[in-house]
Amino acid sequence: MNGFEPGMDGAFPGVRLPYWTKFTTMSRIPLFALSAFCLFFLSPSLFAQTSIWNTPAAYLGQKPPGDKPEPFALSLLMKKDTFSMDRVAWSEDGTEFYYPSNNTWFSSVSAAVRCFKYRNGKWEGPVTVFPQKYAPTFSVDGQSLYLLGGADKSDTTHAKVYRSRRKAGGGWTEPEVYLRTSFGTYMYMPTLSGTAYIASNVHAGQLKNYGDYDVSTLRIAGGDTVVKSLGAPLNTPGFDGDFFVARDESYIIISNKETKSFECELAISFRKADGGWTAPVSLGPNINDRVAHRWGEYVSPDGKYLFYSTGTSPRDCHIVWVRWDRLLAKLKRDNLR
């Protein structure tokens, strides 16, 4: 289940498009590859921050789960008439936690990204940082947050990804349009290679069909943006829009077997040596234990825990977490022989 209907990311009908299509960007975008190169070869100190991952304060001080999913910090995240949902984001050092909240599944008008920060030996928050936004995603260098949402109804011909930058003195700049396209840009995620991943309706004649989203790659080259579906076996003829891709692109966690009402299971697909992807494999009965919506997949930067949103309706929707590193190792052993 995607926390918002695919159209909520601002994607609207345009011209007919082939299976993969080249578009000219309408906003200025820096080259991902150059940024990644500078990050890892010129500025290693960016990741030299003091981490709290291996301390009792990690993960808002919550007791870590085992191999079965547990609700994450319900008493801290649930406020008044809102519930926690969608994809979360942790800073690289574990001292900042961003999560969306809302009072419905199908609109971003009342949505907000809220934040907890670990300062002076304690967690502070939550504080609303980005009203009417959701799906927070850190840039590779941790200095920007990408966001979806917005309530601007004046531009109904483009999908948008917003970006907010860290301020030198702390805090974030007002989100500005980072990417504007005529195709969907749902669940935008950058990777170390410079390739970004999105869910989009890129098939010929399907721009009006938000049930036809595919997990796709998005590459920036000069002034052009190229989007391409990852195809089968990862994608199906139906909706394939909710996912998490590892920063090194070694695996993708997807919401698999989605029904027309978005109930689904979680599955994993591994990157093959030839650049293709293995057939999705279920994450197992501990995670896929009932008929439910499961989306907003996200793995913490330390690689230990998988977070995702689940529920049978907005009334019981919440974020859960489960031990991931052990499960990932088992899935690799069983499926990459």
Phi and psi in degrees as a GROMACS rama.xvg file:
@    title "Ramachandran Plot"
@    xaxis  label "Phi"
@    yaxis  label "Psi"
@TYPE xy
-84.8307  136.596  ASN-2
-61.3784  -20.1499  GLY-3
-133.226  148.465  PHE-4
-56.1019  146.092  GLU-5
-50.0752  -32.4822  PRO-6
-67.5416  -14.6946  GLY-7
-68.9951  -13.7592  MET-8
-84.721  6.81933  ASP-9
92.5514  6.57687  GLY-10
-80.2065  129.462  ALA-11
-138.224  163.666  PHE-12
-57.6509  148.676  PRO-13
-146.407  -141.742  GLY-14
-78.7476  164.758  VAL-15
-66.8773  141.093  ARG-16
-126.781  142.659  LEU-17
-76.3153  179.693  PRO-18
-55.1218  -43.0106  TYR-19
-127.304  141.575  TRP-20
-136.79  143.867  THR-21
-100.028  129.617  LYS-22
-124.189  150.054  PHE-23
-91.8055  127.14  THR-24
-68.1254  150.576  THR-25
-108.488  5.21405  MET-26
-137.516  154.516  SER-27
-75.1141  127.582  ARG-28
-130.845  126.328  ILE-29
-72.3156  159.09  PRO-30
-73.6538  123.974  LEU-31
-60.9664  -43.7874  PHE-32
-61.1171  -42.2019  ALA-33
-63.7273  -39.7964  LEU-34
-63.7209  -43.6092  SER-35
-63.9791  -40.5536  ALA-36
-61.0413  -47.9168  PHE-37
-62.2986  -37.9175  CYS-38
-62.1333  -48.686  LEU-39
-91.7024  -18.0011  PHE-40
-113.373  -23.0649  PHE-41
-111.341  -23.6295  LEU-42
-133.477  57.546  SER-43
-63.1127  -19.6797  PRO-44
-66.551  -15.2442  SER-45
-61.5581  -29.1961  LEU-46
-103.306  15.4648  PHE-47
-95.6421  18.6227  ALA-48
-67.9819  158.364  GLN-49
-73.8681  122.046  THR-50
-94.454  149.129  SER-51
-111.181  11.1975  ILE-52
-54.8201  -40.6262  TRP-53
-98.5077  30.5754  ASN-54
-120.573  163.295  THR-55
-61.6283  -19.7698  PRO-56
-78.8196  -13.1675  ALA-57
-59.4983  151.516  ALA-58
57.1438  45.4014  TYR-59
62.0954  19.958  LEU-60
75.9739  14.2994  GLY-61
-79.6614  149.924  GLN-62
-69.527  122.337  LYS-63
-64.3164  145.995  PRO-64
-82.4793  171.258  PRO-65
-101.228  -134.734  GLY-66
-84.6739  -2.15563  ASP-67
-113.607  137.437  LYS-68
-60.1584  141.829  PRO-69
-128.882  147.284  GLU-70
-57.6818  141.271  PRO-71
-100.812  114.144  PHE-72
47.6002  48.2042  ALA-73
-55.8636  -44.7113  LEU-74
-67.3957  -21.5481  SER-75
-89.7073  -35.1795  LEU-76
-89.7632  -30.5869  LEU-77
-81.7095  119.047  MET-78
-128.393  121.872  LYS-79
52.5847  -119.019  LYS-80
-97.322  15.3943  ASP-81
-107.381  162.362  THR-82
-134.432  155.698  PHE-83
-80.4911  146.155  SER-84
-167.918  168.548  MET-85
73.9154  -162.594  ASP-86
-87.535  135.591  ARG-87
-98.0593  174.821  VAL-88
-148.242  126.708  ALA-89
-104.488  142.346  TRP-90
-67.6761  160.877  SER-91
-59.9182  -32.4457  GLU-92
-92.7098  -0.787914  ASP-93
80.7286  8.87062  GLY-94
-97.1216  -0.678618  THR-95
-134.788  135.693  GLU-96
-130.771  123.751  PHE-97
-116.836  133.931  TYR-98
-147.824  145.503  TYR-99
-84.1771  149.828  PRO-100
-132.829  157.748  SER-101
-164.282  173.416  ASN-102
-117.654  10.7555  ASN-103
-156.597  165.824  THR-104
-90.9923  -21.4505  TRP-105
-118.741  30.9104  PHE-106
-160.752  146.523  SER-107
-101.122  5.50221  SER-108
-60.4393  -43.5804  VAL-109
-99.6039  5.98081  SER-110
-73.0455  159.34  ALA-111
-159.454  144.227  ALA-112
-95.9454  123.795  VAL-113
-112.194  163.649  ARG-114
-140.2  140.34  CYS-115
-111.463  140.239  PHE-116
-128.474  139.46  LYS-117
-92.701  112.394  TYR-118
-137.171  135.332  ARG-119
52.5995  41.9635  ASN-120
80.4506  12.1805  GLY-121
-151.387  158.671  LYS-122
-85.6091  135.162  TRP-123
-119.104  136.071  GLU-124
137.517  -173.485  GLY-125
-84.1056  150.553  PRO-126
-122.107  133.995  VAL-127
-72.646  122.006  THR-128
-105.461  -42.5344  VAL-129
-132.291  92.9547  PHE-130
-63.1067  146.541  PRO-131
59.7991  28.4143  GLN-132
-126.562  163.057  LYS-133
-154.871  -178.272  TYR-134
53.8435  53.6842  ALA-135
-65.2902  136.456  PRO-136
-141.834  123.453  THR-137
-71.9771  144.584  PHE-138
-68.116  165.66  SER-139
-58.9085  -36.8232  VAL-140
-87.9417  -0.664155  ASP-141
75.1692  6.53275  GLY-142
-97.7786  -2.50259  GLN-143
-138.475  155.656  SER-144
-120.514  130.756  LEU-145
-95.9713  143.37  TYR-146
-140.765  153.222  LEU-147
-114.823  171.732  LEU-148
110.324  -150.369  GLY-149
101.493  149.606  GLY-150
-113.424  16.5924  ALA-151
-73.9489  113.385  ASP-152
-96.2628  0.871183  LYS-153
-76.5926  -27.883  SER-154
-113.597  95.8839  ASP-155
-103.071  15.0328  THR-156
-109.146  -3.2217  THR-157
-135.192  148.173  HIS-158
-91.531  152.594  ALA-159
-136.19  141.169  LYS-160
-113.619  129.482  VAL-161
-99.0153  156.64  TYR-162
-134.809  136.076  ARG-163
-121.409  137.189  SER-164
-105.95  150.379  ARG-165
-66.7506  139.782  ARG-166
-87.1537  149.413  LYS-167
-58.6969  -36.3201  ALA-168
-92.7799  7.81353  GLY-169
108.108  158.328  GLY-170
85.0121  -170.814  GLY-171
-132.514  150.157  TRP-172
-75.1168  162.282  THR-173
-62.5784  131.415  GLU-174
-58.5539  134.153  PRO-175
-121.199  156.713  GLU-176
-65.0144  121.02  VAL-177
-97.6809  -38.8676  TYR-178
-140.957  128.865  LEU-179
-127.307  121.529  ARG-180
-137.086  163.632  THR-181
-90.2987  -3.87803  SER-182
-113.583  163.026  PHE-183
-65.0444  146.005  GLY-184
-130.443  42.6403  THR-185
-69.5644  137.986  TYR-186
57.3628  46.2583  MET-187
-56.9725  131.354  TYR-188
-143.245  122.033  MET-189
-83.5372  159.441  PRO-190
-132.66  173.54  THR-191
-65.0653  -29.1931  LEU-192
-75.2933  -14.2923  SER-193
101.531  -13.048  GLY-194
-80.5618  133.373  THR-195
-102.606  156.997  ALA-196
-120.005  139.846  TYR-197
-141.949  168.803  ILE-198
-106.004  132.149  ALA-199
-152.057  157.23  SER-200
-98.3739  78.3029  ASN-201
-100.369  -1.85609  VAL-202
-72.5455  150.769  HIS-203
-55.5426  127.512  ALA-204
73.1252  12.3663  GLY-205
-112.412  14.5429  GLN-206
-63.7186  -21.3005  LEU-207
-88.6367  -7.79251  LYS-208
-103.631  98.0018  ASN-209
-81.8707  -0.978629  TYR-210
-89.0139  4.81494  GLY-211
-113.155  20.3363  ASP-212
-64.1317  144.218  TYR-213
-122.1  146.639  ASP-214
-69.111  128.562  VAL-215
-139.543  162.94  SER-216
-98.7231  152.37  THR-217
-133.439  121.494  LEU-218
-122.733  141.396  ARG-219
-105.84  126.895  ILE-220
-137.033  106.002  ALA-221
63.7246  -122.878  GLY-222
-97.7835  10.2129  GLY-223
-112.506  148.944  ASP-224
-118.923  127.095  THR-225
-115.52  122.085  VAL-226
-114.75  138.036  VAL-227
-146.138  128.957  LYS-228
-63.0251  143.785  SER-229
-75.5516  -9.71155  LEU-230
68.6084  -167.913  GLY-231
-79.0332  155.434  ALA-232
-87.6965  -0.0427401  PRO-233
-69.7034  -40.3792  LEU-234
-98.7375  156.482  ASN-235
-124.873  176.212  THR-236
-66.0816  -16.2983  PRO-237
-94.8336  -154.234  GLY-238
-79.1405  125.346  PHE-239
-133.531  89.4161  ASP-240
-129.923  -16.8738  GLY-241
-106.747  126.888  ASP-242
-162.055  166.953  PHE-243
-135.949  129.22  PHE-244
-111.361  133.962  VAL-245
-62.6688  147.922  ALA-246
-57.5755  -32.5795  ARG-247
-90.0012  5.17329  ASP-248
62.2024  26.8751  GLU-249
-80.2909  -22.7519  SER-250
-155.162  160.281  TYR-251
-129.861  131.511  ILE-252
-96.8959  128.242  ILE-253
-127.204  155.388  ILE-254
-82.2539  110.621  SER-255
-107.827  154.755  ASN-256
57.2058  42.6277  LYS-257
-68.3114  132.521  GLU-258
-83.231  175.447  THR-259
-65.2554  -22.5999  LYS-260
-101.594  12.9831  SER-261
76.5218  11.3565  PHE-262
-65.0895  147.649  GLU-263
-162.996  175.676  CYS-264
-118.151  164.104  GLU-265
-99.9202  137.066  LEU-266
-140.937  166.839  ALA-267
-127.564  144.133  ILE-268
-127.733  134.677  SER-269
-102.661  144.639  PHE-270
-73.8736  131.105  ARG-271
-93.3138  165.492  LYS-272
-61.2271  -30.2342  ALA-273
-85.5408  5.15213  ASP-274
93.1992  -10.1675  GLY-275
-81.1389  -172.521  GLY-276
-130.057  144.395  TRP-277
-73.2688  160.997  THR-278
-62.5764  136.122  ALA-279
-58.0384  138.71  PRO-280
-120.715  135.792  VAL-281
-58.1422  144.061  SER-282
-76.2929  -0.832452  LEU-283
104.231  168.397  GLY-284
-68.4889  -23.3114  PRO-285
-64.2451  -33.8187  ASN-286
-93.9089  -44.3603  ILE-287
-96.1099  65.2684  ASN-288
-96.4642  -4.31748  ASP-289
-165.15  171.227  ARG-290
-76.0601  119.405  VAL-291
-164.545  167.585  ALA-292
-85.6201  135.138  HIS-293
-139.786  119.534  ARG-294
-158.911  -179.088  TRP-295
72.181  31.106  GLY-296
-56.4547  138.402  GLU-297
-161.981  132.651  TYR-298
-107.057  130.71  VAL-299
-60.9805  150.658  SER-300
-57.345  -24.8462  PRO-301
-81.1916  -4.67557  ASP-302
78.5307  5.85121  GLY-303
-87.3767  -32.2257  LYS-304
-132.171  141.694  TYR-305
-100.189  127.368  LEU-306
-108.886  145.321  PHE-307
-162.277  165.486  TYR-308
-98.9153  146.107  SER-309
-152.264  161.299  THR-310
161.65  166.179  GLY-311
-100.422  -12.1539  THR-312
-166.269  171.465  SER-313
-58.2867  -24.3715  PRO-314
-66.2741  -32.3422  ARG-315
-118.03  18.6994  ASP-316
-72.7506  137.381  CYS-317
-164.664  170.426  HIS-318
-95.8086  135.768  ILE-319
-121.236  165.324  VAL-320
-140.909  155.333  TRP-321
-150.993  149.842  VAL-322
-61.6479  128.74  ARG-323
-112.559  -38.6148  TRP-324
-60.5282  -39.7909  ASP-325
-68.7492  -40.8759  ARG-326
-66.6597  -40.9773  LEU-327
-60.777  -43.9418  LEU-328
-60.4921  -40.9674  ALA-329
-66.2723  -43.7642  LYS-330
-62.6964  -36.7623  LEU-331
-65.0461  -46.5285  LYS-332
-59.565  -41.4925  ARG-333
-79.0773  -22.5167  ASP-334
-121.702  -5.87882  ASN-335
-121.63  48.1408  LEU-336
